């Protein structure tokens, strides 16, 4: 049971520092604590754990315009951040982790400032069918977290310039372009500011637990291993890995997400996805590396969604001529 609510607001616009802080909160959260982390990044493309920057991003344009690249530890798709996007993270011990509660906090916070929003699909919050918030989740052995975006007045032209959104994704959503399926909150509430939204989220978070907030100071991180975490999250190995050398590849969109599966010149299969099931895809990638020609096996304890993903990928593998 949660007895203490922590709140940390980052003063940095570095995606690597902010993701490192998120990891410090994740690693150091005590039992009976919950934490809310509010943060913003400077101009950055953030990709999901199992995505390829080479496939998802316009890297030459990003380099020319000094746009940062970051990779988070959660699944989901690529997003564009700037200072007019507010990011949030809710952290709880596993027994206290409740996605419905988290989404209700966000919906209540938005309602308090006059915005009636809806939870849509697997991880989006929308207004009139247009997305302004994407969400992803990480489930550790002790602690879980849920984080996401809230577009206040993000530069949508930049979003179009630096992200390579697949035609498959747009077709399944029945839209012609990425700009036609997103909306900024300031289009709904013209005077909305970042601090207004922050204060509303903090109020709704406190009300959901009927507990006061305890604000965490920057001094907490001075004794932590923050710099090592930040260095790792900004390393080329973590951000880019190796350039795919596909000799053939397949791209498919399923209900649970999109998959790019490629055969390399050495005969191995590389798999990239915006699926939210991070641990499952680590298992799948390991299985494909060990023997790409064997069907993937569902393990005891898999959920119905995980079994569905295994079935869909086996069908894709079977239909692909190696």
MONORMO-V532853 format. One record per residue. N is the residue number from 1. RES is the residue in one letter. D_LAST is the distance of its C-alpha to the last C-alpha in Angstrom with 1 decimal. Layout:
N/RES/D_LAST + N/RES/D_LAST
This chain:
1/X/52.1 + 2/X/52.2 + 3/X/55.5 + 4/X/54.9 + 5/X/53.2 + 6/X/52.1 + 7/X/51.6 + 8/X/50.3 + 9/X/50.3 + 10/X/48.7 + 11/X/50.7 + 12/X/47.8 + 13/X/45.4 + 14/X/42.8 + 15/X/39.5 + 16/X/39.1 + 17/X/42.6 + 18/X/42.2 + 19/X/38.9 + 20/X/40.5 + 21/X/43.5 + 22/X/41.3 + 23/X/39.9 + 24/X/43.5 + 25/X/44.6 + 26/X/41.7 + 27/X/42.5 + 28/X/46.3 + 29/X/46.9 + 30/X/49.4 + 31/X/49.7 + 32/X/51.7 + 33/X/50.7 + 34/X/48.6 + 35/X/47.9 + 36/X/47.5 + 37/X/46.1 + 38/X/46.7 + 39/X/45.2 + 40/X/44.4 + 41/X/42.2 + 42/X/42.9 + 43/X/40.4 + 44/X/37.0 + 45/X/33.5 + 46/X/32.4 + 47/X/28.7 + 48/X/27.5 + 49/X/26.5 + 50/X/22.7 + 51/X/22.6 + 52/X/21.8 + 53/X/24.9 + 54/X/23.0 + 55/X/21.5 + 56/X/24.6 + 57/X/27.5 + 58/X/29.1 + 59/X/29.7 + 60/X/31.7 + 61/X/34.0 + 62/X/34.5 + 63/X/35.4 + 64/X/37.9 + 65/X/39.5 + 66/X/39.6 + 67/X/37.6 + 68/X/36.5 + 69/X/33.1 + 70/X/33.1 + 71/X/30.6 + 72/X/31.9 + 73/X/31.1 + 74/X/30.5 + 75/X/27.6 + 76/X/27.9 + 77/X/27.6 + 78/X/29.0 + 79/X/32.8 + 80/X/35.5 + 81/X/38.7 + 82/X/42.1 + 83/X/45.6 + 84/X/46.0 + 85/X/43.3 + 86/X/44.6 + 87/X/42.2 + 88/X/43.1 + 89/X/42.0 + 90/X/43.4 + 91/X/43.2 + 92/X/44.3 + 93/X/44.2 + 94/X/41.7 + 95/X/44.4 + 96/X/45.8 + 97/X/42.6 + 98/X/42.8 + 99/X/40.6 + 100/X/42.9 + 101/X/45.9 + 102/X/44.2 + 103/X/43.3 + 104/X/46.8 + 105/X/48.2 + 106/X/46.4 + 107/X/47.4 + 108/X/51.0 + 109/X/51.1 + 110/X/50.1 + 111/X/52.5 + 112/X/55.3 + 113/X/54.9 + 114/X/54.8 + 115/X/51.0 + 116/X/49.7 + 117/X/46.0 + 118/X/43.4 + 119/X/40.5 + 120/X/37.5 + 121/X/33.9 + 122/X/32.3 + 123/X/34.0 + 124/X/36.0 + 125/X/39.8 + 126/X/40.9 + 127/X/43.9 + 128/X/43.9 + 129/X/40.2 + 130/X/39.7 + 131/X/38.3 + 132/X/40.3 + 133/X/39.0 + 134/X/35.5 + 135/X/35.4 + 136/X/33.3 + 137/X/34.0 + 138/X/33.8 + 139/X/34.7 + 140/X/35.9 + 141/X/37.6 + 142/X/41.0 + 143/X/40.8 + 144/X/38.8 + 145/X/38.9 + 146/X/38.3 + 147/X/38.4 + 148/X/38.1 + 149/X/39.4 + 150/X/42.5 + 151/X/42.6 + 152/X/46.3 + 153/X/46.1 + 154/X/42.8 + 155/X/42.2 + 156/X/39.8 + 157/X/39.5 + 158/X/38.3 + 159/X/35.8 + 160/X/34.4 + 161/X/34.4 + 162/X/32.5 + 163/X/30.0 + 164/X/26.9 + 165/X/26.8 + 166/X/23.8 + 167/X/24.7 + 168/X/22.9 + 169/X/25.5 + 170/X/28.3 + 171/X/27.4 + 172/X/27.3 + 173/X/30.7 + 174/X/32.1 + 175/X/33.3 + 176/X/33.0 + 177/X/33.1 + 178/X/33.2 + 179/X/37.0 + 180/X/37.7 + 181/X/36.4 + 182/X/38.3 + 183/X/42.1 + 184/X/44.4 + 185/X/47.0 + 186/X/49.8 + 187/X/49.1 + 188/X/50.4 + 189/X/53.0 + 190/X/54.2 + 191/X/56.2 + 192/X/53.6 + 193/X/53.4 + 194/X/51.2 + 195/X/54.1 + 196/X/54.9 + 197/X/51.4 + 198/X/51.5 + 199/X/54.8 + 200/X/53.8 + 201/X/50.7 + 202/X/53.0 + 203/X/55.5 + 204/X/53.1 + 205/X/51.5 + 206/X/54.9 + 207/X/56.0 + 208/X/52.9 + 209/X/54.0 + 210/X/57.7 + 211/X/57.8 + 212/X/58.9 + 213/X/56.5 + 214/X/56.9 + 215/X/55.8 + 216/X/54.1 + 217/X/55.3 + 218/X/53.4 + 219/X/55.4 + 220/X/53.2 + 221/X/50.3 + 222/X/52.4 + 223/X/52.1 + 224/X/48.5 + 225/X/45.5 + 226/X/44.7 + 227/X/44.2 + 228/X/41.5 + 229/X/39.5 + 230/X/40.1 + 231/X/38.9 + 232/X/35.7 + 233/X/35.0 + 234/X/35.7 + 235/X/33.7 + 236/X/30.9 + 237/X/28.7 + 238/X/29.1 + 239/X/29.0 + 240/X/26.2 + 241/X/24.3 + 242/X/21.9 + 243/X/20.7 + 244/X/17.0 + 245/X/15.3 + 246/X/12.2 + 247/X/10.3 + 248/X/8.7 + 249/X/10.0 + 250/X/11.3 + 251/X/14.9 + 252/X/16.6 + 253/X/20.2 + 254/X/21.5 + 255/X/25.1 + 256/X/24.9 + 257/X/23.3 + 258/X/20.6 + 259/X/17.2 + 260/X/15.2 + 261/X/11.8 + 262/X/10.3 + 263/X/7.9 + 264/X/10.7 + 265/X/11.5 + 266/X/12.2 + 267/X/8.8 + 268/X/10.4 + 269/X/10.0 + 270/X/13.2 + 271/X/14.8 + 272/X/17.9 + 273/X/20.2 + 274/X/23.8 + 275/X/24.1 + 276/X/27.4 + 277/X/26.2 + 278/X/26.2 + 279/X/26.4 + 280/X/23.7 + 281/X/21.2 + 282/X/22.2 + 283/X/21.5 + 284/X/18.0 + 285/X/17.2 + 286/X/18.6 + 287/X/16.7 + 288/X/13.2 + 289/X/14.6 + 290/X/15.9 + 291/X/12.8 + 292/X/9.7 + 293/X/8.7 + 294/X/12.2 + 295/X/13.6 + 296/X/15.9 + 297/X/19.5 + 298/X/22.5 + 299/X/25.4 + 300/X/29.1 + 301/X/30.9 + 302/X/28.1 + 303/X/29.6 + 304/X/28.7 + 305/X/27.0 + 306/X/24.9 + 307/X/23.9 + 308/X/23.1 + 309/X/20.8 + 310/X/18.9 + 311/X/18.7 + 312/X/17.5 + 313/X/14.7 + 314/X/13.6 + 315/X/13.7 + 316/X/11.6 + 317/X/8.9 + 318/X/9.4 + 319/X/9.4 + 320/X/6.1 + 321/X/3.8 + 322/X/0.0
